[in-house]
Amino acid sequence: MLRPSPLLDDFETTYARERTAARTPEEAMAIVAALWNEAVALNPDFPSDWREDLEADLAIARAINGLPPKP
């Protein structure tokens, strides 16, 4: 793992602030709409219950971490 330097921390803070500072609410909503459309294009069942999609992954994670199965 890389240890971030103070210079990198300053750069990331400045970049994050500048990236979002000039964004209008309309631009932000356009980005949200584009991300939503992309999610639907990648997975047509996207608006479905996301918890169902995670059940298998959570069961595997519990087994890997030595936890008992979900009751």
Rosetta blueprint (number, residue, H / E / L):
1 M L
2 L L
3 R L
4 P L
5 S L
6 P H
7 L H
8 L H
9 D H
10 D H
11 F H
12 E H
13 T H
14 T H
15 Y H
16 A H
17 R H
18 E H
19 R H
20 T H
21 A H
22 A L
23 R L
24 T L
25 P H
26 E H
27 E H
28 A H
29 M H
30 A H
31 I H
32 V H
33 A H
34 A H
35 L H
36 W H
37 N H
38 E H
39 A H
40 V H
41 A H
42 L H
43 N L
44 P L
45 D L
46 F L
47 P L
48 S L
49 D L
50 W H
51 R H
52 E H
53 D H
54 L H
55 E H
56 A H
57 D H
58 L H
59 A H
60 I H
61 A H
62 R H
63 A H
64 I H
65 N L
66 G L
67 L L
68 P L
69 P L
70 K L
71 P L
